[in-house]
């Protein structure tokens, strides 16, 4: 039996590729936000304009 010869196998492989691409897109969307939040947490506490106004 040759690899990925049957339409079913080809379909399965295509589904895997699509799923992986979707995962990567999701990670790419979420990672910058998490990094930004971490940078805010690590930064020395400056008074933001909103708290300074109060």
C-alpha distance matrix in Angstrom:
0.0 3.8 6.6 8.9 7.7 9.2 13.0 13.3 11.5 13.5 16.6 16.3 16.2 19.1 21.0 20.8 22.2 24.9 25.9 26.2 28.3 30.5 31.1 32.1 34.5 36.0 36.5 38.0 40.4 41.5 41.8 44.8 46.7 46.2 47.3 50.3 51.3 51.1 53.2 55.8 55.8 56.2 58.9 62.5 63.9 65.7 67.6 65.8 68.1 67.7 69.0 71.7 73.0 73.6
3.8 0.0 3.8 6.5 5.7 8.6 12.0 12.9 10.5 11.6 15.1 15.1 14.3 17.0 19.4 19.1 19.9 22.8 24.1 24.1 25.9 28.4 29.1 29.8 32.1 34.0 34.4 35.6 38.1 39.5 39.6 42.4 44.6 44.2 45.1 48.1 49.3 49.0 50.9 53.6 53.9 54.2 56.7 60.3 61.9 63.5 65.5 63.6 65.8 65.6 67.0 69.5 70.9 71.6
6.6 3.8 0.0 3.8 5.5 8.1 10.9 11.3 8.1 9.1 12.6 12.1 10.8 13.8 16.1 15.5 16.3 19.3 20.5 20.4 22.3 24.8 25.4 26.0 28.4 30.2 30.6 31.9 34.4 35.7 35.8 38.7 40.8 40.4 41.3 44.3 45.5 45.3 47.2 49.8 50.1 50.4 52.9 56.6 58.1 59.7 61.7 59.9 62.1 61.8 63.2 65.8 67.2 67.9
8.9 6.5 3.8 0.0 3.8 5.7 7.5 8.1 5.1 5.3 8.9 9.1 8.0 10.5 13.0 13.0 13.8 16.4 17.9 18.3 19.9 22.2 23.2 24.1 26.1 28.0 28.8 29.9 32.2 33.7 34.2 36.9 38.9 38.8 39.9 42.7 43.9 43.9 45.9 48.4 48.8 49.3 51.7 55.4 56.7 58.2 60.0 58.0 60.0 59.7 61.2 63.8 65.1 65.8
7.7 5.7 5.5 3.8 0.0 3.8 6.5 8.4 6.9 7.0 10.4 11.5 11.1 13.0 15.6 16.2 16.9 19.2 21.0 21.7 23.0 25.2 26.5 27.4 29.2 31.1 32.1 33.2 35.4 37.0 37.6 40.3 42.2 42.3 43.4 46.1 47.3 47.5 49.4 51.8 52.3 52.9 55.3 59.0 60.3 61.6 63.4 61.3 63.2 62.9 64.5 67.1 68.2 68.9
9.2 8.6 8.1 5.7 3.8 0.0 3.8 5.3 5.4 6.4 8.7 10.1 11.0 12.6 14.5 15.7 17.0 18.7 20.3 21.6 23.0 24.7 26.2 27.6 29.1 30.7 32.1 33.4 35.2 36.8 37.7 40.5 42.1 42.2 43.6 46.2 47.3 47.7 49.7 52.0 52.4 53.3 55.6 59.3 60.4 61.8 63.3 61.1 63.0 62.4 64.0 66.8 67.8 68.4
13.0 12.0 10.9 7.5 6.5 3.8 0.0 3.8 5.5 5.0 6.0 8.6 9.9 10.4 12.2 14.3 15.3 16.4 18.2 20.0 21.0 22.4 24.3 25.8 27.0 28.6 30.3 31.5 33.0 34.7 36.0 38.6 40.1 40.5 42.0 44.4 45.5 46.1 48.1 50.2 50.8 51.9 54.1 57.8 58.7 59.9 61.3 59.0 60.7 60.0 61.8 64.6 65.4 66.0
13.3 12.9 11.3 8.1 8.4 5.3 3.8 0.0 3.8 5.4 5.1 6.2 8.7 9.8 10.6 12.4 14.4 15.4 16.5 18.5 20.1 21.1 22.6 24.5 25.9 27.0 28.7 30.3 31.7 33.1 34.5 37.3 38.6 38.7 40.5 42.9 43.7 44.3 46.6 48.6 48.9 50.1 52.5 56.1 56.9 58.3 59.7 57.4 59.3 58.5 60.1 63.0 63.8 64.3
11.5 10.5 8.1 5.1 6.9 5.4 5.5 3.8 0.0 3.8 5.4 5.1 6.2 8.6 9.9 10.7 12.5 14.3 15.4 16.7 18.5 20.1 21.2 22.8 24.6 25.9 27.1 28.7 30.5 31.8 32.8 35.7 37.2 37.2 38.7 41.3 42.2 42.5 44.7 46.9 47.2 48.2 50.6 54.3 55.3 56.8 58.4 56.3 58.3 57.6 59.1 61.9 63.0 63.5
13.5 11.6 9.1 5.3 7.0 6.4 5.0 5.4 3.8 0.0 3.8 5.4 5.2 6.2 8.7 10.0 10.7 12.4 14.3 15.5 16.7 18.5 20.1 21.3 22.8 24.6 25.9 27.1 28.9 30.6 31.6 34.2 35.9 36.2 37.5 40.0 41.2 41.7 43.6 45.8 46.4 47.3 49.5 53.3 54.3 55.6 57.1 54.9 56.7 56.3 57.9 60.6 61.6 62.3
16.6 15.1 12.6 8.9 10.4 8.7 6.0 5.1 5.4 3.8 0.0 3.8 5.4 5.0 6.2 8.7 9.9 10.5 12.3 14.3 15.4 16.5 18.4 20.1 21.1 22.6 24.4 25.7 27.1 28.8 30.2 32.8 34.2 34.6 36.2 38.5 39.5 40.3 42.3 44.3 44.9 46.1 48.3 52.0 52.7 54.0 55.3 53.0 54.7 54.1 55.8 58.6 59.4 60.0
16.3 15.1 12.1 9.1 11.5 10.1 8.6 6.2 5.1 5.4 3.8 0.0 3.8 5.4 5.1 6.3 8.8 10.0 10.6 12.4 14.3 15.4 16.6 18.5 20.1 21.2 22.6 24.4 25.9 27.2 28.4 31.3 32.6 32.6 34.3 36.9 37.7 38.2 40.4 42.5 42.8 43.9 46.3 50.0 50.8 52.3 53.7 51.6 53.5 52.8 54.3 57.1 58.1 58.6
16.2 14.3 10.8 8.0 11.1 11.0 9.9 8.7 6.2 5.2 5.4 3.8 0.0 3.8 5.4 5.1 6.3 8.7 9.9 10.7 12.4 14.3 15.4 16.7 18.6 20.1 21.2 22.6 24.6 26.0 26.8 29.6 31.3 31.3 32.7 35.3 36.4 36.7 38.8 41.0 41.5 42.3 44.7 48.4 49.4 50.8 52.5 50.4 52.4 51.9 53.4 56.1 57.3 57.9
19.1 17.0 13.8 10.5 13.0 12.6 10.4 9.8 8.6 6.2 5.0 5.4 3.8 0.0 3.8 5.4 5.1 6.2 8.6 9.9 10.6 12.4 14.3 15.5 16.6 18.5 20.1 21.1 22.8 24.6 25.7 28.2 29.9 30.3 31.8 34.1 35.3 36.0 37.9 40.0 40.7 41.7 43.8 47.5 48.5 49.6 51.1 48.8 50.6 50.1 51.8 54.5 55.4 56.2
21.0 19.4 16.1 13.0 15.6 14.5 12.2 10.6 9.9 8.7 6.2 5.1 5.4 3.8 0.0 3.8 5.4 5.1 6.1 8.6 9.9 10.5 12.3 14.3 15.4 16.5 18.4 19.9 21.2 22.7 24.1 26.9 28.1 28.4 30.2 32.5 33.4 34.2 36.3 38.2 38.8 40.1 42.3 45.9 46.6 47.9 49.2 46.9 48.8 48.0 49.7 52.5 53.4 53.9
20.8 19.1 15.5 13.0 16.2 15.7 14.3 12.4 10.7 10.0 8.7 6.3 5.1 5.4 3.8 0.0 3.8 5.5 5.1 6.1 8.6 9.9 10.6 12.3 14.3 15.4 16.5 18.3 20.1 21.2 22.2 25.1 26.6 26.5 28.1 30.7 31.6 32.0 34.2 36.3 36.7 37.7 40.1 43.7 44.7 46.1 47.7 45.6 47.7 47.1 48.5 51.3 52.5 53.0
22.2 19.9 16.3 13.8 16.9 17.0 15.3 14.4 12.5 10.7 9.9 8.8 6.3 5.1 5.4 3.8 0.0 3.8 5.5 5.2 6.2 8.6 9.9 10.6 12.4 14.3 15.4 16.4 18.5 20.1 20.9 23.5 25.3 25.6 26.8 29.3 30.6 31.1 32.9 35.2 35.9 36.8 38.9 42.6 43.7 44.9 46.5 44.4 46.3 46.0 47.6 50.2 51.3 52.1
24.9 22.8 19.3 16.4 19.2 18.7 16.4 15.4 14.3 12.4 10.5 10.0 8.7 6.2 5.1 5.5 3.8 0.0 3.8 5.5 5.1 6.2 8.7 9.9 10.6 12.4 14.3 15.3 16.6 18.5 20.0 22.4 23.8 24.5 26.1 28.2 29.4 30.3 32.2 34.1 35.0 36.2 38.1 41.8 42.6 43.6 45.0 42.6 44.4 43.9 45.6 48.3 49.2 50.0
25.9 24.1 20.5 17.9 21.0 20.3 18.2 16.5 15.4 14.3 12.3 10.6 9.9 8.6 6.1 5.1 5.5 3.8 0.0 3.8 5.4 5.1 6.2 8.7 9.9 10.6 12.4 14.2 15.4 16.6 18.1 21.0 22.1 22.4 24.2 26.5 27.3 28.1 30.3 32.2 32.7 34.0 36.2 39.9 40.5 41.9 43.2 41.0 42.9 42.3 43.8 46.6 47.6 48.2
26.2 24.1 20.4 18.3 21.7 21.6 20.0 18.5 16.7 15.5 14.3 12.4 10.7 9.9 8.6 6.1 5.2 5.5 3.8 0.0 3.8 5.4 5.0 6.2 8.7 9.9 10.5 12.2 14.3 15.4 16.2 19.1 20.7 20.7 22.1 24.7 25.7 26.2 28.2 30.4 30.9 31.9 34.1 37.8 38.8 40.2 41.8 39.8 41.9 41.5 42.9 45.6 46.8 47.5
28.3 25.9 22.3 19.9 23.0 23.0 21.0 20.1 18.5 16.7 15.4 14.3 12.4 10.6 9.9 8.6 6.2 5.1 5.4 3.8 0.0 3.8 5.4 5.1 6.2 8.7 9.9 10.5 12.4 14.4 15.3 17.6 19.5 20.1 21.3 23.5 25.0 25.8 27.4 29.5 30.5 31.5 33.4 37.1 38.1 39.1 40.7 38.4 40.3 40.0 41.7 44.2 45.3 46.2
30.5 28.4 24.8 22.2 25.2 24.7 22.4 21.1 20.1 18.5 16.5 15.4 14.3 12.4 10.5 9.9 8.6 6.2 5.1 5.4 3.8 0.0 3.8 5.4 5.1 6.2 8.7 9.8 10.7 12.5 14.3 16.6 17.8 18.6 20.4 22.3 23.4 24.6 26.5 28.2 29.1 30.5 32.4 36.0 36.6 37.7 38.9 36.6 38.3 37.8 39.5 42.2 43.1 43.8
31.1 29.1 25.4 23.2 26.5 26.2 24.3 22.6 21.2 20.1 18.4 16.6 15.4 14.3 12.3 10.6 9.9 8.7 6.2 5.0 5.4 3.8 0.0 3.8 5.4 5.1 6.2 8.5 9.9 10.6 12.0 14.9 16.1 16.2 18.0 20.3 21.2 21.9 24.1 26.0 26.6 27.8 30.0 33.6 34.4 35.7 37.2 35.1 37.2 36.6 38.0 40.8 42.0 42.6
32.1 29.8 26.0 24.1 27.4 27.6 25.8 24.5 22.8 21.3 20.1 18.5 16.7 15.5 14.3 12.3 10.6 9.9 8.7 6.2 5.1 5.4 3.8 0.0 3.8 5.4 5.1 6.0 8.6 9.9 10.4 12.9 14.9 15.2 16.3 18.7 20.2 20.7 22.4 24.6 25.5 26.4 28.4 32.1 33.1 34.3 36.0 33.9 36.0 35.9 37.3 39.8 41.2 42.0
34.5 32.1 28.4 26.1 29.2 29.1 27.0 25.9 24.6 22.8 21.1 20.1 18.6 16.6 15.4 14.3 12.4 10.6 9.9 8.7 6.2 5.1 5.4 3.8 0.0 3.8 5.5 5.0 6.2 8.7 10.1 11.9 13.5 14.8 16.1 17.8 19.4 20.6 22.1 23.9 25.2 26.5 28.0 31.7 32.4 33.3 34.6 32.3 34.0 33.8 35.6 38.0 39.1 40.1
36.0 34.0 30.2 28.0 31.1 30.7 28.6 27.0 25.9 24.6 22.6 21.2 20.1 18.5 16.5 15.4 14.3 12.4 10.6 9.9 8.7 6.2 5.1 5.4 3.8 0.0 3.8 5.4 5.1 6.3 8.6 11.0 11.6 12.5 14.6 16.3 17.2 18.6 20.6 22.0 23.0 24.6 26.4 30.0 30.4 31.5 32.7 30.4 32.4 31.8 33.4 36.1 37.1 37.8
36.5 34.4 30.6 28.8 32.1 32.1 30.3 28.7 27.1 25.9 24.4 22.6 21.2 20.1 18.4 16.5 15.4 14.3 12.4 10.5 9.9 8.7 6.2 5.1 5.5 3.8 0.0 3.8 5.4 5.2 5.8 8.9 10.2 10.3 11.9 14.2 15.3 16.0 18.0 19.9 20.7 21.9 23.9 27.6 28.4 29.7 31.3 29.3 31.6 31.3 32.6 35.1 36.6 37.3
38.0 35.6 31.9 29.9 33.2 33.4 31.5 30.3 28.7 27.1 25.7 24.4 22.6 21.1 19.9 18.3 16.4 15.3 14.2 12.2 10.5 9.8 8.5 6.0 5.0 5.4 3.8 0.0 3.8 5.6 5.6 7.2 9.5 10.6 11.3 13.2 15.1 16.0 17.2 19.3 20.7 21.7 23.2 26.9 27.8 28.7 30.4 28.2 30.2 30.3 31.9 34.2 35.5 36.6
40.4 38.1 34.4 32.2 35.4 35.2 33.0 31.7 30.5 28.9 27.1 25.9 24.6 22.8 21.2 20.1 18.5 16.6 15.4 14.3 12.4 10.7 9.9 8.6 6.2 5.1 5.4 3.8 0.0 3.8 6.0 6.7 7.6 9.7 11.2 12.1 13.7 15.5 16.8 18.2 19.8 21.3 22.6 26.2 26.6 27.3 28.5 26.1 27.9 27.6 29.4 31.8 32.9 33.9
41.5 39.5 35.7 33.7 37.0 36.8 34.7 33.1 31.8 30.6 28.8 27.2 26.0 24.6 22.7 21.2 20.1 18.5 16.6 15.4 14.4 12.5 10.6 9.9 8.7 6.3 5.2 5.6 3.8 0.0 3.8 5.8 5.5 6.5 8.9 10.2 11.0 12.6 14.5 15.8 16.9 18.6 20.3 23.8 24.2 25.3 26.6 24.5 26.6 26.2 27.5 30.2 31.5 32.2
41.8 39.6 35.8 34.2 37.6 37.7 36.0 34.5 32.8 31.6 30.2 28.4 26.8 25.7 24.1 22.2 20.9 20.0 18.1 16.2 15.3 14.3 12.0 10.4 10.1 8.6 5.8 5.6 6.0 3.8 0.0 3.8 5.4 5.1 6.1 8.6 9.9 10.5 12.2 14.3 15.3 16.4 18.2 21.9 22.8 24.0 25.9 24.1 26.6 26.6 27.7 30.0 31.8 32.6
44.8 42.4 38.7 36.9 40.3 40.5 38.6 37.3 35.7 34.2 32.8 31.3 29.6 28.2 26.9 25.1 23.5 22.4 21.0 19.1 17.6 16.6 14.9 12.9 11.9 11.0 8.9 7.2 6.7 5.8 3.8 0.0 3.8 5.5 5.0 6.1 8.6 9.8 10.4 12.3 14.2 15.1 16.2 19.9 20.8 21.6 23.3 21.4 23.6 24.0 25.3 27.4 29.1 30.3
46.7 44.6 40.8 38.9 42.2 42.1 40.1 38.6 37.2 35.9 34.2 32.6 31.3 29.9 28.1 26.6 25.3 23.8 22.1 20.7 19.5 17.8 16.1 14.9 13.5 11.6 10.2 9.5 7.6 5.5 5.4 3.8 0.0 3.8 5.4 5.1 6.2 8.6 9.8 10.6 12.4 14.3 15.3 18.8 19.0 19.9 21.2 19.1 21.4 21.3 22.5 25.0 26.5 27.4
46.2 44.2 40.4 38.8 42.3 42.2 40.5 38.7 37.2 36.2 34.6 32.6 31.3 30.3 28.4 26.5 25.6 24.5 22.4 20.7 20.1 18.6 16.2 15.2 14.8 12.5 10.3 10.6 9.7 6.5 5.1 5.5 3.8 0.0 3.8 5.4 5.1 6.2 8.6 9.9 10.5 12.3 14.2 17.7 18.2 19.7 21.4 19.9 22.7 22.5 23.2 25.7 27.6 28.2
47.3 45.1 41.3 39.9 43.4 43.6 42.0 40.5 38.7 37.5 36.2 34.3 32.7 31.8 30.2 28.1 26.8 26.1 24.2 22.1 21.3 20.4 18.0 16.3 16.1 14.6 11.9 11.3 11.2 8.9 6.1 5.0 5.4 3.8 0.0 3.8 5.5 5.1 6.1 8.6 9.8 10.4 12.1 15.8 17.0 18.4 20.6 19.4 22.2 22.7 23.3 25.4 27.6 28.5
50.3 48.1 44.3 42.7 46.1 46.2 44.4 42.9 41.3 40.0 38.5 36.9 35.3 34.1 32.5 30.7 29.3 28.2 26.5 24.7 23.5 22.3 20.3 18.7 17.8 16.3 14.2 13.2 12.1 10.2 8.6 6.1 5.1 5.4 3.8 0.0 3.8 5.4 5.1 6.3 8.7 9.9 10.5 14.1 14.7 15.6 17.5 15.9 18.6 19.1 20.0 22.0 24.0 25.2
51.3 49.3 45.5 43.9 47.3 47.3 45.5 43.7 42.2 41.2 39.5 37.7 36.4 35.3 33.4 31.6 30.6 29.4 27.3 25.7 25.0 23.4 21.2 20.2 19.4 17.2 15.3 15.1 13.7 11.0 9.9 8.6 6.2 5.1 5.5 3.8 0.0 3.8 5.4 5.1 6.3 8.7 10.0 13.2 13.3 14.7 16.4 15.0 18.0 18.0 18.3 20.8 22.9 23.5
51.1 49.0 45.3 43.9 47.5 47.7 46.1 44.3 42.5 41.7 40.3 38.2 36.7 36.0 34.2 32.0 31.1 30.3 28.1 26.2 25.8 24.6 21.9 20.7 20.6 18.6 16.0 16.0 15.5 12.6 10.5 9.8 8.6 6.2 5.1 5.4 3.8 0.0 3.8 5.3 4.9 6.1 8.5 11.9 12.9 15.0 17.3 16.7 20.1 20.4 20.2 22.4 25.0 25.5
53.2 50.9 47.2 45.9 49.4 49.7 48.1 46.6 44.7 43.6 42.3 40.4 38.8 37.9 36.3 34.2 32.9 32.2 30.3 28.2 27.4 26.5 24.1 22.4 22.1 20.6 18.0 17.2 16.8 14.5 12.2 10.4 9.8 8.6 6.1 5.1 5.4 3.8 0.0 3.8 5.4 5.1 6.0 9.7 11.3 12.8 15.5 14.9 18.2 19.2 19.2 20.8 23.5 24.6
55.8 53.6 49.8 48.4 51.8 52.0 50.2 48.6 46.9 45.8 44.3 42.5 41.0 40.0 38.2 36.3 35.2 34.1 32.2 30.4 29.5 28.2 26.0 24.6 23.9 22.0 19.9 19.3 18.2 15.8 14.3 12.3 10.6 9.9 8.6 6.3 5.1 5.3 3.8 0.0 3.8 5.5 5.2 8.3 8.5 10.0 12.2 11.5 14.9 15.6 15.5 17.3 20.0 20.8
55.8 53.9 50.1 48.8 52.3 52.4 50.8 48.9 47.2 46.4 44.9 42.8 41.5 40.7 38.8 36.7 35.9 35.0 32.7 30.9 30.5 29.1 26.6 25.5 25.2 23.0 20.7 20.7 19.8 16.9 15.3 14.2 12.4 10.5 9.8 8.7 6.3 4.9 5.4 3.8 0.0 3.8 5.7 8.0 8.4 11.0 13.3 13.5 17.1 17.4 16.5 18.6 21.5 21.8
56.2 54.2 50.4 49.3 52.9 53.3 51.9 50.1 48.2 47.3 46.1 43.9 42.3 41.7 40.1 37.7 36.8 36.2 34.0 31.9 31.5 30.5 27.8 26.4 26.5 24.6 21.9 21.7 21.3 18.6 16.4 15.1 14.3 12.3 10.4 9.9 8.7 6.1 5.1 5.5 3.8 0.0 3.8 6.5 8.6 11.3 14.4 15.1 18.8 19.7 18.7 20.2 23.4 24.0
58.9 56.7 52.9 51.7 55.3 55.6 54.1 52.5 50.6 49.5 48.3 46.3 44.7 43.8 42.3 40.1 38.9 38.1 36.2 34.1 33.4 32.4 30.0 28.4 28.0 26.4 23.9 23.2 22.6 20.3 18.2 16.2 15.3 14.2 12.1 10.5 10.0 8.5 6.0 5.2 5.7 3.8 0.0 3.8 6.2 8.1 11.5 12.3 15.9 17.3 16.5 17.4 20.7 21.7
62.5 60.3 56.6 55.4 59.0 59.3 57.8 56.1 54.3 53.3 52.0 50.0 48.4 47.5 45.9 43.7 42.6 41.8 39.9 37.8 37.1 36.0 33.6 32.1 31.7 30.0 27.6 26.9 26.2 23.8 21.9 19.9 18.8 17.7 15.8 14.1 13.2 11.9 9.7 8.3 8.0 6.5 3.8 0.0 3.8 6.1 9.7 11.6 15.2 16.7 15.2 15.6 19.2 20.1
63.9 61.9 58.1 56.7 60.3 60.4 58.7 56.9 55.3 54.3 52.7 50.8 49.4 48.5 46.6 44.7 43.7 42.6 40.5 38.8 38.1 36.6 34.4 33.1 32.4 30.4 28.4 27.8 26.6 24.2 22.8 20.8 19.0 18.2 17.0 14.7 13.3 12.9 11.3 8.5 8.4 8.6 6.2 3.8 0.0 3.8 6.5 8.7 12.4 13.5 11.6 12.3 15.9 16.5
65.7 63.5 59.7 58.2 61.6 61.8 59.9 58.3 56.8 55.6 54.0 52.3 50.8 49.6 47.9 46.1 44.9 43.6 41.9 40.2 39.1 37.7 35.7 34.3 33.3 31.5 29.7 28.7 27.3 25.3 24.0 21.6 19.9 19.7 18.4 15.6 14.7 15.0 12.8 10.0 11.0 11.3 8.1 6.1 3.8 0.0 3.8 6.1 9.3 11.3 9.8 9.7 13.3 14.5
67.6 65.5 61.7 60.0 63.4 63.3 61.3 59.7 58.4 57.1 55.3 53.7 52.5 51.1 49.2 47.7 46.5 45.0 43.2 41.8 40.7 38.9 37.2 36.0 34.6 32.7 31.3 30.4 28.5 26.6 25.9 23.3 21.2 21.4 20.6 17.5 16.4 17.3 15.5 12.2 13.3 14.4 11.5 9.7 6.5 3.8 0.0 3.8 6.5 8.1 6.3 6.0 9.6 10.8
65.8 63.6 59.9 58.0 61.3 61.1 59.0 57.4 56.3 54.9 53.0 51.6 50.4 48.8 46.9 45.6 44.4 42.6 41.0 39.8 38.4 36.6 35.1 33.9 32.3 30.4 29.3 28.2 26.1 24.5 24.1 21.4 19.1 19.9 19.4 15.9 15.0 16.7 14.9 11.5 13.5 15.1 12.3 11.6 8.7 6.1 3.8 0.0 3.8 5.4 5.5 6.2 8.7 10.4
68.1 65.8 62.1 60.0 63.2 63.0 60.7 59.3 58.3 56.7 54.7 53.5 52.4 50.6 48.8 47.7 46.3 44.4 42.9 41.9 40.3 38.3 37.2 36.0 34.0 32.4 31.6 30.2 27.9 26.6 26.6 23.6 21.4 22.7 22.2 18.6 18.0 20.1 18.2 14.9 17.1 18.8 15.9 15.2 12.4 9.3 6.5 3.8 0.0 3.8 5.6 5.1 6.1 8.9
67.7 65.6 61.8 59.7 62.9 62.4 60.0 58.5 57.6 56.3 54.1 52.8 51.9 50.1 48.0 47.1 46.0 43.9 42.3 41.5 40.0 37.8 36.6 35.9 33.8 31.8 31.3 30.3 27.6 26.2 26.6 24.0 21.3 22.5 22.7 19.1 18.0 20.4 19.2 15.6 17.4 19.7 17.3 16.7 13.5 11.3 8.1 5.4 3.8 0.0 3.8 5.5 5.4 6.8
69.0 67.0 63.2 61.2 64.5 64.0 61.8 60.1 59.1 57.9 55.8 54.3 53.4 51.8 49.7 48.5 47.6 45.6 43.8 42.9 41.7 39.5 38.0 37.3 35.6 33.4 32.6 31.9 29.4 27.5 27.7 25.3 22.5 23.2 23.3 20.0 18.3 20.2 19.2 15.5 16.5 18.7 16.5 15.2 11.6 9.8 6.3 5.5 5.6 3.8 0.0 3.8 5.4 5.4
71.7 69.5 65.8 63.8 67.1 66.8 64.6 63.0 61.9 60.6 58.6 57.1 56.1 54.5 52.5 51.3 50.2 48.3 46.6 45.6 44.2 42.2 40.8 39.8 38.0 36.1 35.1 34.2 31.8 30.2 30.0 27.4 25.0 25.7 25.4 22.0 20.8 22.4 20.8 17.3 18.6 20.2 17.4 15.6 12.3 9.7 6.0 6.2 5.1 5.5 3.8 0.0 3.8 5.5
73.0 70.9 67.2 65.1 68.2 67.8 65.4 63.8 63.0 61.6 59.4 58.1 57.3 55.4 53.4 52.5 51.3 49.2 47.6 46.8 45.3 43.1 42.0 41.2 39.1 37.1 36.6 35.5 32.9 31.5 31.8 29.1 26.5 27.6 27.6 24.0 22.9 25.0 23.5 20.0 21.5 23.4 20.7 19.2 15.9 13.3 9.6 8.7 6.1 5.4 5.4 3.8 0.0 3.8
73.6 71.6 67.9 65.8 68.9 68.4 66.0 64.3 63.5 62.3 60.0 58.6 57.9 56.2 53.9 53.0 52.1 50.0 48.2 47.5 46.2 43.8 42.6 42.0 40.1 37.8 37.3 36.6 33.9 32.2 32.6 30.3 27.4 28.2 28.5 25.2 23.5 25.5 24.6 20.8 21.8 24.0 21.7 20.1 16.5 14.5 10.8 10.4 8.9 6.8 5.4 5.5 3.8 0.0
